[in-house]
Amino acid sequence: MLKQFSILSIMTLLSACSLFSGEKQDPIPGEFAGADYQLSDKNAKIWVAKSNQTEQCIYPTLTRIQLDHFAKEDKFIYMQYVFFYPLEDIIGEQNLEIIKADQKSMDYVTYQRKKFGHIKSGEALDDTQCEILRKKARDDLAVTKGEYRSAMTEEKKADDSKPSGSLDKSKFSFDILKWGVSLIL
């Protein structure tokens, strides 16, 4: 009898302790029930903090009105750097592809971002990381807009015989006009 009572009390104690251990996952709203990938609350909190940190680095003075009036190229870069790259660091590339392919999963991730959007990260990115991130975003934006940027640094030649400045620009413009006229004729 004493053995049965002790076993029963240990089982009750263990089940009671398991109710209060760990973080509780909020129930998923019905409209996201069939999502292929459901981002956990724990991962969502980490992602939102990292995403907000990245946003403050790349877009320190961004307002909601400015974001609403972004050109499509700017929105693409914003989504990549603020939305997808931090999420990929947390859940991995394969899971991110699942989310991108499934609209319900994407809607659920957006829901999680709105739900935990108030979370701020404790520390900002250091200046060197932030500068590197800004440069990458700027370069990617230039490529997205169709501007070509060479990956190699171009050295300027110090040539005293050629005057630099507006004369070189006018020669360049003249060459463009000359080639344009010859192509038309």
N, C-alpha and C positions, 0 to 999 in steps of 0.2 A: 504494500500500500504506500509506504514511504517512497519507494522507487518510482512508482507511477506519479505521485504528487510532485516529486522533484523533476522528473522528465517533463511533465506538463507545465510546471512553472518556468523551466528553462526555455521551452518552446514559446511560451507566452512572452517571456522577456525578450527573446531574440526577435520575434515578430513585431513587438512594440518598438524595439530599437531600430528596426529596419524601416519603419514608417517615417522616422524623423532624421534619418541619415541622408546626406547628399542633397543636391539641389533638386527641387521638384520641377519637372517639365510641365509647362502650362499646356492645357489641352489645345489641340490644333483645331481651328475653326473649320466648319463643315465644307466650305467652298474650296479648301485646300486638301481635302481628305484623299483624293486620288493622285496627289503629286508624286512624281517619280523620285524626287529627293526632298527630304524635309530637314531643313537646317535646325539643329538643336538650339535651345535657348542659350546654352553655354557658349557654343561656337558663334552664335549671333552677337552676343555681347562683346566677345573678343574682336569679331570682325567690325562691328560698328565703332568701337574705340579706335581700332587701327585705321579704319576708313576716315573717321573724323580727323585723326592725326595727319593723314595724307592730304586731306582737303585743306587743312589749315596751312600746310607747307606749300602746296602748289597754288592755291587760291586763297591767300590770307584775308582779302577784303571782299570776298564774293558775297553778294546778297541774293536772295531768292528771286528778285526781279531780274537781276543780271543773268542768273541761271536760266530763267524762263525765256530770255531773249538771245540765248547762245545760238550761233550758227550751227548747222548740222555737224560740221567737222569738230567744232569745239565741244559739242555734246558727246560726240564719240570719244574724244580724248578724256573728257571728264568721266564718262562711264567706265572706260578702261582703267584709268588710274585710281579713281576713288571707289568704284563699285567692284569691278572684277578682279584686279590684281591683288588687293588685300584679301578678298574672299578666296582666291586661288591659293594664297599662301597658307590659309587655314584648312581648307577642305581638300585641296589637291586639284590637279588639272582634270582628271577623269570626272570627278563629281561636278566640277564647274561646267563641263561639257554637257552633262546630264541636265543641269539646271537650265542652261542656254537652250537646249533642245525641247524642253517641256514648259509650256506656258504656265501651268499651275505651279510648278516648282519656282519659276521666276516670280510669279505673283506672291508666293509664300515668302520668298527671300525679301521682296520689297516690303511685305507686311512686317517681317521681322525687323527690317531697317527702321521703319516708322515706329514700331513698338519700342525699340531700344535706342532711338535716334538721339535721345538726350544724354547718352553716356559719353563722357569725355575721357580721353586717355590721360593718365597721370602725368606723363612727361611728353614733351615735344621732341620731334626728331632733331638730332644735332645739325648744326649749320652745314657741314659738309655733305651729309646724307640728303638734306633738304635741297641743297644747291644741285646735286647730281640728279635728283628726282625732277626738279624744275627744268633742268637742261634736257633731260630725256623727253619730258612732256612737250617742251617747246619744239624739239626736233621732230617728234612724232606728229605734232600738229602741222608743222611745215610740210612734212611728207604727205599727210592726209589732204592738205590743201593743194597739193600738186607742186609745191616749191621744191626745188632740188637742192639738197645740201650734201656736199661731198663729205665723206667720212674721213678723208685725209686732210690734214691741215695744209693750207697753201701758204707758202713762204713768199713774202713780197720781196722782189728783187730791188736792191738799192742801185739804181742806175742814174747817175748824175746827168747823162747825156739827154735823157728824155724828161721833159717837164711833166709832172704829174698833175692831176686835178681835172679841171674842166676841159682842157684840150684833149685829153685821152677820152673823156666821155663823149665829146663831140665827134671824135674820129670813130668811136664805136657806133654812135648814132648814124653817122654818114655811111659806114659800112653796111649797117642794117638796111638803110634806105636804098643803097646801091643794089644789094642783093634782092631786096623786095621788088624794085623796079625791073630788074633783069628777069626775075621769075614771072612777073606779070606780062612782059613783052615776049 
